[in-house]
Amino acid sequence: MYVRGLELVDFRSYERVVVEFGPGACVLVGPNGVGKTNLVEALAYVASLESHRVATDAPLVRFGTARAVVRCAIVHEERELLVELSIEPGKANKARLGRSPVSRTRDILGALKLVLFAPEDLSLIRGDPGERRRFLDELLVTRQPRFAGVRSDYDRVLKQRNALLRSAYLARKTGGSRGGDLSTLDVWDTHLAQHGAQLVRARLDLVAALAPHVAKAYAAVSASRSEARIAYSPSFPVPAELPAGGDGQAAIEQALLAALGEARKQEVERGVTLVGPHRDELTLTLGDLPAKGYASHGESWSYALALRLAAYDLLRDDGVEPVLVLDDVFAELDVGRRERLAELVSGASQVIVTCAVDDDVPRSLRGARYEVGGGDVRRG
């Protein structure tokens, strides 16, 4: 799989730009602040419908305009597919797949499988658990787009349950009786457990599949003797040995229901849902120590890289060669790590690299060169 073309209209800093790519290495070169990351952010948005830089869509639309358009031509197994997205803050985004409109924007998920490593990925190691949960869920959706619906359903139920708990909490704080009715809480518990069990089971399976790839990638990038290990840590007791298939999911559902029952009093007192996959953690260790707080700057970069490279390898194991994007990565790596990373990814179907200085990129990745600046992209 590779991206053959990208067109942006009123996206970030670009009024309009068209870039023609090819398979193999593509290097975007230009000073900081000229829009290199905006280009790869657009590609990542097509792949995930999320930005790795901002939480809302509004900053993606060029200031003073009402909407942004992203068109992306994707080649897979010698067939080309055009994906078009119209991003309209405050309104529902619209999408076309092969020039035909889709009923739901998320129906385009899976058209472009892409793995992006960016400087923001240091938050996977140093940030809060939400960053690591997002990493898992984005990879879940990339592998199986149906999980976009599972995530959406869980978030919707969680929001409704929290609203109910919050209204009861505020009613008690103000000394009133209205709004304190929790008679429907059991119903929301059931829905939360059903959707949450699907998400937890999928994350557990994903982490089990990902773990050996993380260990291998970290060893390759860092050349360290310390082993990188990952584990999924639920916020509620889950049986250590889960049956296969639906029985395992049912066991998780019952465990989550029981945990919600035990936490009921505390949740009512605090007005918020305290257990569920929104509170789970992806535990990262390096040797015998947690990576967060103990890993050096170089180790943290290597670990973040290992997580993305592991995701890339896992997708390849699924039978799909994803696009790999390395955004401003090499400037932060020493020479040894640069060369080892280049060796690992040089055989990718397509690897798109951004850099401010040509010499930061190892020779094995100096393929097609694109000069970025002045609101335009020119083939060098």
MIBAVO-992987 format. One record per residue (C-alpha): x, y, z; residue in three letters. Coordinates in steps of 0.5 Angstrom, whole numbers, plus 2048, in hexadecimal, padded with zeros to 3 digits. Layout:
<nodes>
NODE   east   north    up   residuo
NODE      X       Y     Z       ala
...
</nodes>
This chain:
<nodes>
NODE   east   north    up   residuo
NODE    800     800   800       met
NODE    802     807   7FF       tyr
NODE    800     80E   7FE       val
NODE    800     810   7F7       arg
NODE    7FD     817   7F7       gly
NODE    7FB     81C   7FD       leu
NODE    7F7     823   7FC       glu
NODE    7F6     828   801       leu
NODE    7F1     82E   801       val
NODE    7F1     832   806       asp
NODE    7F4     82D   80B       phe
NODE    7F8     830   810       arg
NODE    7FD     835   80D       ser
NODE    7FB     833   806       tyr
NODE    7F7     837   801       glu
NODE    7F8     831   7FC       arg
NODE    7FD     82C   7FB       val
NODE    7FE     826   7F7       val
NODE    803     821   7F8       val
NODE    805     81B   7F4       glu
NODE    808     815   7F8       phe
NODE    80B     80E   7F6       gly
NODE    80D     808   7F9       pro
NODE    813     807   7FD       gly
NODE    816     80D   801       ala
NODE    814     814   800       cys
NODE    817     81A   804       val
NODE    814     820   806       leu
NODE    819     826   807       val
NODE    818     82D   80A       gly
NODE    81A     831   80F       pro
NODE    815     831   816       asn
NODE    80F     834   815       gly
NODE    80E     833   80E       val
NODE    808     82E   80E       gly
NODE    80C     827   80D       lys
NODE    808     824   813       thr
NODE    801     827   810       asn
NODE    802     823   80A       leu
NODE    803     81C   80F       val
NODE    7FE     81E   813       glu
NODE    7F9     81E   80E       ala
NODE    7FB     817   80C       leu
NODE    7FA     815   813       ala
NODE    7F3     818   813       tyr
NODE    7F1     814   80D       val
NODE    7F3     80E   810       ala
NODE    7F0     80F   817       ser
NODE    7EC     815   817       leu
NODE    7F0     818   81D       glu
NODE    7F5     81D   81D       ser
NODE    7FC     81B   821       his
NODE    7FD     822   823       arg
NODE    7F6     825   825       val
NODE    7F0     822   828       ala
NODE    7EB     826   824       thr
NODE    7EA     827   81C       asp
NODE    7EA     82F   81D       ala
NODE    7F1     830   81C       pro
NODE    7F1     82C   816       leu
NODE    7EE     831   812       val
NODE    7F2     837   80F       arg
NODE    7F0     83D   813       phe
NODE    7EA     841   810       gly
NODE    7E7     83B   80C       thr
NODE    7E1     837   80E       ala
NODE    7E4     830   80C       arg
NODE    7EA     82C   80A       ala
NODE    7EA     827   804       val
NODE    7EF     821   804       val
NODE    7F0     81C   7FE       arg
NODE    7F4     816   7FE       cys
NODE    7F5     811   7F9       ala
NODE    7F7     80B   7FB       ile
NODE    7FA     805   7F8       val
NODE    7F9     7FE   7FA       his
NODE    7FB     7F7   7F6       glu
NODE    7FB     7FB   7F0       glu
NODE    7F4     7FF   7F1       arg
NODE    7F3     806   7F2       glu
NODE    7EE     809   7F7       leu
NODE    7ED     810   7F8       leu
NODE    7EB     812   7FF       val
NODE    7E8     819   800       glu
NODE    7E6     81D   807       leu
NODE    7E3     823   808       ser
NODE    7E4     826   80F       ile
NODE    7DF     82B   812       glu
NODE    7E0     82D   819       pro
NODE    7D9     82D   81C       gly
NODE    7D6     829   817       lys
NODE    7D6     821   815       ala
NODE    7DC     820   811       asn
NODE    7DB     81D   80A       lys
NODE    7DF     818   806       ala
NODE    7DF     814   800       arg
NODE    7E2     80E   7FE       leu
NODE    7E4     80C   7F7       gly
NODE    7E0     813   7F5       arg
NODE    7D9     810   7F8       ser
NODE    7D7     813   7FF       pro
NODE    7D7     80F   805       val
NODE    7D1     80F   80A       ser
NODE    7D6     80F   810       arg
NODE    7DD     813   810       thr
NODE    7E0     80D   814       arg
NODE    7DE     808   80E       asp
NODE    7E5     80B   80A       ile
NODE    7E9     808   810       leu
NODE    7ED     802   80D       gly
NODE    7EE     805   807       ala
NODE    7F5     808   809       leu
NODE    7F9     804   80E       lys
NODE    7FE     808   810       leu
NODE    803     808   816       val
NODE    806     80F   818       leu
NODE    80B     811   81D       phe
NODE    80C     818   81F       ala
NODE    80F     81C   825       pro
NODE    809     81C   829       glu
NODE    80A     814   82A       asp
NODE    80E     816   830       leu
NODE    808     817   833       ser
NODE    806     80F   832       leu
NODE    80C     80E   837       ile
NODE    80C     814   83C       arg
NODE    804     816   83B       gly
NODE    7FE     814   83F       asp
NODE    7FB     80D   83E       pro
NODE    7F6     811   839       gly
NODE    7FB     811   834       glu
NODE    7FD     80A   834       arg
NODE    7F6     808   834       arg
NODE    7F5     80C   82D       arg
NODE    7FB     809   82A       phe
NODE    7F8     802   82B       leu
NODE    7F1     804   829       asp
NODE    7F4     807   823       glu
NODE    7F7     801   821       leu
NODE    7F1     7FD   822       leu
NODE    7ED     801   81D       val
NODE    7F3     801   818       thr
NODE    7F3     7F9   819       arg
NODE    7EB     7F8   819       gln
NODE    7E7     7FF   817       pro
NODE    7E1     7FC   81B       arg
NODE    7E4     7FE   821       phe
NODE    7E3     805   820       ala
NODE    7DC     804   821       gly
NODE    7DD     800   827       val
NODE    7E1     806   82A       arg
NODE    7DC     80B   828       ser
NODE    7D6     806   82C       asp
NODE    7DA     806   832       tyr
NODE    7DC     80D   832       asp
NODE    7D5     80F   831       arg
NODE    7D2     80A   837       val
NODE    7D8     80D   83B       leu
NODE    7D6     814   83A       lys
NODE    7CE     812   83C       gln
NODE    7D0     80F   842       arg
NODE    7D5     814   844       asn
NODE    7CF     819   843       ala
NODE    7CB     815   847       leu
NODE    7D0     815   84D       leu
NODE    7D1     81C   84C       arg
NODE    7CA     81E   84D       ser
NODE    7C9     81A   853       ala
NODE    7CF     81D   856       tyr
NODE    7CD     824   855       leu
NODE    7C6     823   857       ala
NODE    7C9     820   85E       arg
NODE    7CE     826   85F       lys
NODE    7C9     82B   85E       thr
NODE    7C4     828   862       gly
NODE    7BF     826   85D       gly
NODE    7BB     820   85B       ser
NODE    7BA     821   854       arg
NODE    7BF     81E   84F       gly
NODE    7C1     819   855       gly
NODE    7BE     813   852       asp
NODE    7C3     80E   850       leu
NODE    7BD     808   84E       ser
NODE    7C0     808   847       thr
NODE    7C7     807   84A       leu
NODE    7C7     7FF   849       asp
NODE    7C5     800   842       val
NODE    7CB     804   840       trp
NODE    7CF     7FF   844       asp
NODE    7CD     7FA   840       thr
NODE    7CE     7FE   839       his
NODE    7D5     800   83C       leu
NODE    7D7     7F9   83E       ala
NODE    7D5     7F6   837       gln
NODE    7D9     7FB   833       his
NODE    7DF     7FC   838       gly
NODE    7E0     7F4   838       ala
NODE    7E1     7F4   830       gln
NODE    7E6     7FA   831       leu
NODE    7EA     7F6   836       val
NODE    7EA     7F0   833       arg
NODE    7EC     7F3   82C       ala
NODE    7F2     7F7   830       arg
NODE    7F4     7F1   834       leu
NODE    7F5     7ED   82D       asp
NODE    7F8     7F2   82A       leu
NODE    7FD     7F3   830       val
NODE    7FF     7EC   830       ala
NODE    800     7EC   828       ala
NODE    804     7F3   828       leu
NODE    809     7F1   82E       ala
NODE    80E     7ED   82B       pro
NODE    80E     7F2   825       his
NODE    810     7F8   82A       val
NODE    815     7F4   82D       ala
NODE    818     7F2   827       lys
NODE    818     7F9   824       ala
NODE    81B     7FC   82A       tyr
NODE    820     7F8   82A       ala
NODE    822     7F9   823       ala
NODE    821     801   824       val
NODE    825     802   82A       ser
NODE    82A     7FC   82A       ala
NODE    829     7FC   832       ser
NODE    829     7F6   836       arg
NODE    823     7F8   83A       ser
NODE    81C     7F5   837       glu
NODE    816     7F9   836       ala
NODE    810     7F6   838       arg
NODE    808     7F8   838       ile
NODE    802     7F5   83C       ala
NODE    7FB     7F7   83C       tyr
NODE    7F9     7F9   843       ser
NODE    7F1     7F9   844       pro
NODE    7EE     7FE   849       ser
NODE    7EA     7F8   84B       phe
NODE    7EB     7F1   84D       pro
NODE    7EB     7ED   847       val
NODE    7EC     7E5   847       pro
NODE    7F4     7E3   845       ala
NODE    7F1     7DE   841       glu
NODE    7EC     7E0   83C       leu
NODE    7E8     7DB   838       pro
NODE    7E9     7DC   830       ala
NODE    7E4     7DF   82C       gly
NODE    7DD     7E2   82F       gly
NODE    7DE     7DE   835       asp
NODE    7E4     7E2   837       gly
NODE    7E0     7E9   835       gln
NODE    7DA     7E7   83A       ala
NODE    7DF     7E5   840       ala
NODE    7E2     7EC   83F       ile
NODE    7DB     7EF   83F       glu
NODE    7D9     7EC   845       gln
NODE    7DF     7EE   848       ala
NODE    7DE     7F5   846       leu
NODE    7D7     7F5   849       leu
NODE    7D9     7F2   84F       ala
NODE    7DE     7F8   850       ala
NODE    7D9     7FD   84E       leu
NODE    7D5     7FA   854       gly
NODE    7DB     7FB   859       glu
NODE    7DC     802   857       ala
NODE    7D5     804   857       arg
NODE    7D5     808   85D       lys
NODE    7DC     80C   85C       gln
NODE    7DA     80D   855       glu
NODE    7D3     810   857       val
NODE    7D7     814   85D       glu
NODE    7DC     817   857       arg
NODE    7D7     818   851       gly
NODE    7DB     814   84C       val
NODE    7DD     80D   84A       thr
NODE    7E3     80A   84D       leu
NODE    7E4     803   849       val
NODE    7E4     801   842       gly
NODE    7E8     801   83C       pro
NODE    7E9     809   83D       his
NODE    7ED     808   843       arg
NODE    7F1     802   841       asp
NODE    7F9     803   83F       glu
NODE    7FE     800   83B       leu
NODE    804     7FF   83F       thr
NODE    80B     800   83C       leu
NODE    811     7FD   83F       thr
NODE    818     7FD   83E       leu
NODE    81C     7F8   841       gly
NODE    81A     7F8   848       asp
NODE    817     7FF   848       leu
NODE    811     803   846       pro
NODE    813     807   840       ala
NODE    80F     80D   842       lys
NODE    814     811   847       gly
NODE    81A     80C   846       tyr
NODE    81C     80C   83E       ala
NODE    821     811   83C       ser
NODE    81F     816   836       his
NODE    822     811   831       gly
NODE    81F     80B   834       glu
NODE    818     80E   834       ser
NODE    819     810   82D       trp
NODE    81B     809   82B       ser
NODE    815     806   82F       tyr
NODE    810     80B   82B       ala
NODE    813     809   825       leu
NODE    813     801   827       ala
NODE    80B     802   828       leu
NODE    80A     805   821       arg
NODE    80F     800   81E       leu
NODE    80B     7FA   821       ala
NODE    805     7FD   81F       ala
NODE    808     7FD   818       tyr
NODE    80A     7F6   818       asp
NODE    804     7F3   81B       leu
NODE    800     7F6   815       leu
NODE    805     7F3   810       arg
NODE    803     7EC   814       asp
NODE    7FC     7EE   812       asp
NODE    7FE     7EE   80B       gly
NODE    7FE     7F5   80A       val
NODE    804     7F9   808       glu
NODE    802     800   80C       pro
NODE    805     807   80A       val
NODE    80A     809   80F       leu
NODE    80B     810   811       val
NODE    811     813   815       leu
NODE    810     81A   817       asp
NODE    816     81E   819       asp
NODE    819     818   81C       val
NODE    820     817   81A       phe
NODE    822     81E   81D       ala
NODE    821     81B   824       glu
NODE    825     815   823       leu
NODE    82C     814   824       asp
NODE    830     811   81D       val
NODE    82F     80A   820       gly
NODE    828     80A   821       arg
NODE    827     80D   81A       arg
NODE    82A     808   816       glu
NODE    827     802   81A       arg
NODE    820     806   819       leu
NODE    822     807   812       ala
NODE    824     7FF   811       glu
NODE    81D     7FD   814       leu
NODE    819     801   80F       val
NODE    81C     802   809       ser
NODE    818     7FC   806       gly
NODE    812     7FF   807       ala
NODE    80D     800   802       ser
NODE    80D     807   803       gln
NODE    810     80B   808       val
NODE    80F     813   809       ile
NODE    814     816   80C       val
NODE    814     81E   80F       thr
NODE    81B     821   810       cys
NODE    81D     828   811       ala
NODE    824     826   80F       val
NODE    826     821   809       asp
NODE    82C     81E   80D       asp
NODE    828     81C   813       asp
NODE    825     817   80E       val
NODE    829     811   80D       pro
NODE    82B     80F   806       arg
NODE    827     809   806       ser
NODE    821     80D   806       leu
NODE    822     813   802       arg
NODE    81D     811   7FC       gly
NODE    819     816   7F9       ala
NODE    81A     81D   7FB       arg
NODE    815     822   7FC       tyr
NODE    816     82A   7FE       glu
NODE    811     82D   803       val
NODE    810     834   804       gly
NODE    80C     83A   802       gly
NODE    806     837   802       gly
NODE    808     832   7FD       asp
NODE    80B     82B   7FC       val
NODE    810     82A   7F6       arg
NODE    814     824   7F4       arg
NODE    81B     825   7F5       gly
</nodes>
